């Protein structure tokens, strides 16, 4: 994932032609995204770091459990969207919806 992240940073370009590792990169004017997990649900992104079950227990008493490797993958994905210099984006309009949802969750 380190290589994917490094390449995605180089491929994320702003309106002035700067990639996300360069001084002067304008995160508000991205014209090319270096990576997109297109067609993948967040659970699929979790498997980037390893396959795992989303439950534990015995038949009749299963309990939902988010695998630790998935949490690590989701943190990587989240940081790629929201870090100082993002390397992928959510669809237009979704950033404001996600921020609104985050504000509601933290009340």
N, C-alpha and C positions, 0 to 999 in steps of 0.2 A: 504494500500500500504506500510505502514511502516513495517508490519510483513513480507510481501513478500520481501521487500528490505533487511531486516535483515537476513532472511533465505538464500536469494540468495548470500549475502556476505559470509556467512559461507560455502556455497556449491561451491563457486568459488575457485578452487584449482590450484596452480602453480606446476611446474615440481618437486619442492622440497617438496611438500605435505603441503605447507602453504596455509591457506585460506586468502581471501582478507582483513581480519581484523588484520592479524598477521604481526608483524615486519618481514622484510625480504621477504615479498611477492613480487614476480617478475612478474609484469604485462605484460612483454614481453614473458613469458613462461607459459601461461595459458593452462592447459590440461583438465580442467573441468569447464564448465560455469554453474553458479548457476541458471540462468534463461534465457529462450529464448522465445520471442514472435513469435515462429515459426507459419507460416501459417496466420499471422495476418498483415493486411495492417496498415499503420500508423494511418489511420482514426479509425480502430478498437482499437488501443492502446488508442486513445483519449477517447473512451467510457469507459475505465477503471475508469475514474473519474466522469463519468456521461453521460447519453444520452442527445443529443441536436440536434437541426436543424443546417444545414450548410448554411442556407439562412434566410432572413427576408424580410418582405414587403408583398405586396398584389399581387394577380395574375396579370401578365402582367408587374409588376415592381419589381420583385424579385432581391435581392442583395445578393451576396455571403458574408458569415460572418463566421469566425472561432470562435466557442464557447470558452469562457474563460476557461472552465473546460478542454477542449481539449488542450489548450495551456499549462496548468499546467501538464497534463499527458505527453505531448511531451517533456516538460522540464525534467520531471522525467526520461523518457526513454533515452533522450540525455545524461543526467548526468550519467546514468547507463552504457552507452557505453564509455564515454570520461573522467570520473572522474579519480582521481589519482589511485584508485583501482577499475577497472571496474567490474561489476557483470554480464554483458552479452556482447556479441560481435556481430559484423556484420560478414558476410561471408568473408572468406579469400580474400584479395585483395580489398575489399570494403573500408577499412579504408583509403587507399591511394587515392582512387577515391573521397571519401567524402572530404578529406582534400584539394585535388586539386579543387573541386567544391567550397569549402568555400573560398579559396584564390581568385578565379575568382570573386565570389560574392562581395568580400570586396575591390575590386580595385576601 
